[in-house]
């Protein structure tokens, strides 16, 4: 009977015709009921008050800190709970409560960060799958660092409407490391060959990510890659051979220690010494310089035409000039780089 009364009173509490006095009386009754020894009474209260924005804050907090069957509806649906309330509950490290918070219609950025910090892979996967979760770049990076090998987290994270390029690159790295381990465990490949295969696939994916990113994103991407020793000469040269000027410029600036504005002036200097000077200062292999020179020349001459397959045709123009230099000037490509560039040529749209 007490459970029925609790449910009935909670449902009527949503009636805006209640007078102020009646509302205060109902609130006092709720404060008594959250202390009821019978779980069924508190469950009825929780289920019927979970979506009510007029519930007193202290009542909502008491229900949220109750046993699981009482707490979960309020944790998932109540807008009365503040981010601070939710973070305190997340830090209890109860997976079911954490998942209830991760399913909320809106999950604020600080709450999301606490969930990643204190939760497990199931919690992270639930959070990543929630379009209402505000996931800052730092939180996503933390998620990848902790759970990037777990497919339960990978899939919903990749399918989010927006994924910063730094997060995408870190995911590519984690997946490629798992691929290398798989190759070594399940196939009779020398470890150096397996590592080379993985490196090539990772660098190809990263160039694709970079070419579709803003300048700020590329700057952060380059810094992240350098910090983790992934900004290799190979990927820098591959990028410019694919017409990815932004990645090349920011990589050269970081490698040479020259500000980006000055780096751009040197790269695009019409004289013969500007590009060569910063290229040498960046410590890139001189055997690849003629290909880089050719790519920069085409980038200066070519532009997007605004038609269908615009980017693909632009990349093809750059690649054709680079590969012509390979034939005419004897540019010493590594075989893997040459195969990569030739393979890209086959997939790009033909020139009109």
C-alpha positions as CSV (number, residue, x, y, z in Angstrom):
1,X,0.0,0.0,0.0
2,X,2.9,2.4,0.8
3,X,4.4,1.6,-2.7
4,X,1.1,2.3,-4.4
5,X,0.8,5.5,-2.4
6,X,4.3,6.6,-3.3
7,X,3.6,6.0,-7.1
8,X,0.3,7.8,-7.0
9,X,1.7,10.8,-5.1
10,X,4.8,11.0,-7.4
11,X,2.5,11.0,-10.5
12,X,0.3,13.7,-9.1
13,X,3.4,15.8,-8.2
14,X,3.7,16.5,-11.9
15,X,0.3,18.2,-11.8
16,X,0.9,21.9,-12.1
17,X,-2.4,22.7,-10.4
18,X,-1.0,21.8,-7.0
19,X,-0.9,24.8,-4.7
20,X,2.4,25.9,-3.2
21,X,1.3,24.5,0.2
22,X,0.3,21.2,-1.4
23,X,3.6,21.0,-3.1
24,X,5.5,21.5,0.1
25,X,3.5,18.8,1.8
26,X,4.2,16.4,-1.1
27,X,7.9,17.2,-0.9
28,X,8.0,16.5,2.9
29,X,6.2,13.1,2.2
30,X,8.9,12.3,-0.4
31,X,11.6,13.0,2.1
32,X,10.0,10.5,4.5
33,X,9.5,7.9,1.7
34,X,13.2,7.9,0.6
35,X,13.9,6.6,4.1
36,X,11.4,3.8,3.9
37,X,12.9,0.5,4.8
38,X,11.0,-1.3,2.0
39,X,12.8,-1.1,-1.4
40,X,9.5,-1.4,-3.3
41,X,8.4,1.9,-1.9
42,X,11.6,3.7,-3.0
43,X,11.5,2.0,-6.4
44,X,8.0,3.3,-7.0
45,X,9.1,6.8,-6.0
46,X,12.1,6.6,-8.3
47,X,10.3,5.3,-11.3
48,X,7.6,8.0,-11.1
49,X,9.9,10.9,-10.3
50,X,12.8,10.2,-12.6
51,X,11.7,12.6,-15.3
52,X,10.1,15.2,-13.1
53,X,12.2,18.5,-13.1
54,X,10.4,19.8,-10.0
55,X,11.7,17.1,-7.7
56,X,13.6,18.6,-4.8
57,X,17.4,18.3,-5.3
58,X,17.9,16.5,-1.9
59,X,15.3,13.9,-2.8
60,X,16.8,13.2,-6.3
61,X,20.3,12.8,-4.7
62,X,19.0,10.4,-2.0
63,X,17.3,8.3,-4.7
64,X,20.5,8.4,-6.9
65,X,22.6,7.1,-4.0
66,X,20.1,4.3,-3.1
67,X,20.4,0.6,-4.1
68,X,20.7,-0.1,-7.8
69,X,17.1,-0.7,-8.6
70,X,16.2,2.6,-7.1
71,X,19.1,4.7,-8.3
72,X,19.4,3.7,-12.0
73,X,16.2,5.3,-13.3
74,X,17.1,8.6,-11.6
75,X,20.7,8.5,-12.7
76,X,19.7,8.0,-16.3
77,X,16.8,10.4,-16.6
78,X,16.7,13.0,-13.9
79,X,17.6,16.5,-14.9
80,X,17.6,17.6,-11.3
81,X,21.0,16.0,-10.7
82,X,23.9,18.4,-11.3
83,X,27.2,17.4,-13.0
84,X,28.9,17.5,-9.6
85,X,26.3,15.0,-8.3
86,X,26.9,12.7,-11.2
87,X,30.7,12.9,-10.9
88,X,30.5,12.0,-7.2
89,X,28.4,8.9,-8.1
90,X,30.7,7.9,-11.1
91,X,33.6,7.9,-8.7
92,X,31.9,5.2,-6.6
93,X,33.0,3.0,-9.5
94,X,29.9,0.9,-9.8
95,X,29.7,-0.1,-13.5
96,X,25.9,-0.2,-13.6
97,X,25.5,3.3,-12.2
98,X,28.3,4.5,-14.5
99,X,26.5,3.1,-17.6
100,X,23.2,4.7,-16.5
101,X,25.0,8.1,-16.4
102,X,26.6,7.4,-19.7
103,X,23.2,6.8,-21.3
104,X,21.8,10.2,-20.2
105,X,20.2,12.3,-22.9
106,X,22.9,14.9,-22.2
107,X,26.3,14.0,-20.7
108,X,28.3,17.1,-19.9
109,X,32.0,17.1,-20.8
110,X,33.3,17.0,-17.2
111,X,31.0,14.1,-16.5
112,X,32.1,12.3,-19.6
113,X,35.8,12.7,-18.6
114,X,35.0,11.2,-15.2
115,X,33.3,8.3,-16.8
116,X,36.4,7.6,-19.0
117,X,38.7,8.1,-16.1
118,X,36.9,5.8,-13.6
119,X,34.9,3.5,-15.8
120,X,35.8,0.4,-17.7
121,X,35.5,-0.5,-21.4
122,X,31.7,-1.2,-21.2
123,X,31.1,2.3,-19.8
124,X,33.4,3.9,-22.4
125,X,31.5,2.0,-25.2
126,X,28.2,3.2,-23.8
127,X,29.4,6.7,-23.7
128,X,30.9,6.7,-27.2
129,X,27.6,5.4,-28.6
130,X,25.6,8.2,-27.0
131,X,25.2,11.1,-29.4
132,X,24.2,13.3,-26.5
133,X,27.6,12.9,-24.8
134,X,29.9,15.9,-25.1
135,X,33.3,14.3,-25.7
136,X,36.1,16.8,-25.9
137,X,39.2,15.9,-27.9
138,X,41.2,15.3,-24.7
139,X,38.5,12.9,-23.4
140,X,38.4,11.0,-26.7
141,X,42.2,10.7,-26.7
142,X,42.1,9.3,-23.1
143,X,39.4,6.8,-24.2
144,X,41.6,5.6,-27.1
145,X,44.6,5.4,-24.8
146,X,42.8,3.2,-22.3
147,X,40.4,1.2,-24.5
148,X,41.6,1.7,-28.1
149,X,42.3,-2.1,-28.5
150,X,38.7,-3.0,-27.5
151,X,36.3,-3.4,-30.5
152,X,33.4,-2.5,-28.2
153,X,34.9,1.0,-27.9
154,X,36.4,1.3,-31.4
155,X,33.2,0.8,-33.3
156,X,30.9,3.4,-31.6
157,X,33.8,5.9,-31.4
158,X,34.6,5.7,-35.1
159,X,30.8,6.1,-35.9
160,X,30.4,9.4,-33.9
161,X,29.3,12.3,-36.1
162,X,32.6,14.1,-35.4
163,X,36.0,12.6,-34.7
164,X,39.0,14.9,-34.3
165,X,41.9,14.0,-36.6
166,X,44.2,13.5,-33.6
167,X,41.8,10.9,-32.3
168,X,41.5,9.2,-35.6
169,X,45.3,9.0,-35.9
170,X,45.6,7.5,-32.5
171,X,43.0,5.0,-33.3
172,X,44.7,4.1,-36.5
173,X,47.9,3.6,-34.5
174,X,46.3,1.4,-31.9
175,X,44.5,-0.8,-34.5
176,X,47.8,-1.1,-36.5
177,X,49.7,-2.3,-33.4
178,X,47.0,-4.9,-32.9
179,X,47.4,-5.9,-36.5
180,X,51.1,-6.3,-36.1
181,X,50.7,-8.6,-33.1
182,X,48.2,-10.6,-35.0
183,X,50.6,-11.0,-38.0
184,X,53.4,-12.1,-35.7
185,X,51.2,-14.6,-33.8
186,X,49.3,-16.1,-36.7
187,X,51.6,-15.9,-39.8
188,X,55.1,-16.9,-40.4
189,X,56.4,-13.4,-41.1
190,X,59.7,-11.9,-40.0
191,X,59.1,-9.3,-37.3
192,X,60.7,-6.5,-39.4
193,X,58.5,-7.3,-42.4
194,X,55.3,-7.3,-40.3
195,X,56.4,-3.9,-38.8
196,X,57.0,-2.5,-42.3
197,X,53.5,-3.6,-43.5
198,X,51.8,-2.1,-40.5
199,X,53.8,1.2,-40.8
200,X,52.8,1.6,-44.5
201,X,49.1,1.0,-43.9
202,X,49.1,3.4,-40.9
203,X,50.9,6.2,-42.8
204,X,48.5,5.8,-45.8
205,X,45.5,6.1,-43.5
206,X,47.0,9.1,-41.7
207,X,47.6,11.0,-44.9
208,X,44.0,10.5,-45.9
209,X,42.8,11.9,-42.5
210,X,45.1,14.9,-42.7
211,X,44.0,15.9,-46.2
212,X,40.4,16.5,-45.0
213,X,41.3,18.5,-41.8
214,X,41.6,22.1,-40.9
215,X,44.9,23.9,-40.2
216,X,44.4,23.8,-36.4
217,X,43.7,20.1,-36.6
218,X,46.7,19.4,-38.8
219,X,48.9,21.3,-36.4
220,X,47.7,19.3,-33.5
221,X,48.0,16.1,-35.5
222,X,51.6,16.8,-36.5
223,X,52.6,17.6,-32.9
224,X,50.9,14.5,-31.6
225,X,52.7,12.3,-34.1
226,X,56.1,13.9,-33.3
227,X,55.5,13.4,-29.6
228,X,55.0,9.7,-30.2
229,X,57.8,9.3,-32.8
230,X,55.4,8.8,-35.7
231,X,56.3,11.8,-37.7
232,X,58.7,9.9,-40.0
233,X,60.4,11.2,-43.2
234,X,58.4,8.7,-45.1
235,X,55.0,10.1,-44.1
236,X,56.1,13.7,-44.7
237,X,57.3,12.9,-48.2
238,X,54.3,10.8,-49.0
239,X,52.0,13.6,-47.9
240,X,53.4,16.2,-50.2
241,X,53.5,13.7,-53.1
242,X,49.8,13.3,-52.5
243,X,49.3,17.1,-52.6
244,X,48.8,17.4,-48.8
245,X,50.5,20.8,-48.5
246,X,49.2,21.6,-45.0
247,X,50.7,18.4,-43.4
248,X,54.0,19.0,-45.2
249,X,54.2,22.6,-44.1
250,X,53.5,22.0,-40.4
251,X,55.8,18.9,-40.4
252,X,58.6,20.9,-41.9
253,X,58.0,23.7,-39.4
254,X,58.1,21.3,-36.4
255,X,61.1,19.3,-37.7
256,X,63.2,22.4,-38.5
257,X,62.1,24.5,-35.5
258,X,61.1,27.4,-37.8
259,X,57.8,29.2,-37.3
260,X,55.1,28.2,-39.7
261,X,54.9,31.6,-41.4
262,X,58.6,31.6,-42.1
263,X,58.5,27.9,-43.1
264,X,55.8,28.7,-45.7
265,X,57.9,31.6,-47.1
266,X,60.9,29.3,-47.5
267,X,58.9,26.4,-49.0
268,X,57.3,28.6,-51.6
269,X,60.4,30.8,-52.3
270,X,60.8,31.0,-56.1
271,X,64.5,30.7,-55.7
272,X,66.4,27.5,-55.5
273,X,67.7,27.7,-51.9
274,X,64.5,28.3,-49.8
275,X,62.9,24.9,-50.0
276,X,66.3,23.1,-50.1
277,X,67.5,25.0,-47.0
278,X,64.5,24.2,-44.8
279,X,64.4,20.6,-46.2
280,X,68.0,20.1,-45.0
281,X,67.3,21.7,-41.7
282,X,64.4,19.4,-41.1
283,X,66.8,16.4,-41.6
284,X,64.9,14.7,-44.4
285,X,66.7,12.4,-46.8
286,X,68.2,14.3,-49.8
287,X,67.5,11.4,-52.1
288,X,63.9,12.3,-51.9
289,X,64.3,16.1,-52.5
290,X,63.7,16.1,-56.3
291,X,60.3,14.4,-55.7
292,X,59.5,17.0,-53.1
293,X,60.6,19.8,-55.4
294,X,58.4,18.5,-58.2
295,X,55.4,18.2,-55.8
296,X,55.8,21.7,-54.6
297,X,56.0,23.1,-58.1
298,X,52.8,21.3,-59.1
299,X,51.0,22.5,-56.0
300,X,52.0,26.1,-56.9
301,X,50.7,25.7,-60.4
302,X,47.5,23.6,-59.8
303,X,44.3,24.4,-58.0
304,X,41.0,22.8,-57.4
305,X,38.5,23.3,-60.3
306,X,35.3,22.9,-58.3
307,X,34.1,20.0,-60.4
308,X,33.3,16.4,-59.4
309,X,36.3,14.4,-58.1
310,X,38.2,17.7,-57.7
311,X,40.6,16.6,-55.0
312,X,41.3,13.3,-56.8
313,X,42.3,15.1,-60.0
314,X,44.4,17.5,-58.1
315,X,46.3,14.7,-56.4
316,X,46.7,12.9,-59.7
317,X,48.4,16.0,-61.3
318,X,50.8,16.1,-58.3
319,X,51.5,12.4,-58.5
320,X,52.1,12.3,-62.3
321,X,54.7,15.1,-62.0
322,X,56.4,13.4,-59.1
323,X,56.6,10.1,-60.9
324,X,57.9,11.8,-64.0
325,X,60.7,13.2,-61.9
326,X,61.3,9.6,-60.7
327,X,61.9,8.6,-64.4
328,X,63.7,11.7,-65.6
329,X,65.9,12.6,-62.6
330,X,66.5,9.2,-61.0
331,X,64.8,10.0,-57.7
332,X,65.6,7.1,-55.4
333,X,62.3,6.1,-54.0
334,X,62.1,3.3,-51.5
335,X,60.3,0.5,-53.2
336,X,57.4,0.7,-50.7
337,X,57.0,4.4,-51.4
338,X,57.0,3.9,-55.1
339,X,54.4,1.1,-54.9
340,X,52.3,3.2,-52.6
341,X,52.3,6.2,-55.1
342,X,51.7,4.0,-58.1
343,X,48.8,2.3,-56.2
344,X,47.3,5.7,-55.4
345,X,47.5,6.7,-59.1
346,X,45.4,3.7,-60.0
347,X,42.6,4.7,-57.7
348,X,42.5,8.4,-58.5
349,X,40.1,9.9,-61.1
350,X,41.7,10.5,-64.5
351,X,42.4,14.1,-65.7
352,X,39.7,15.6,-67.9
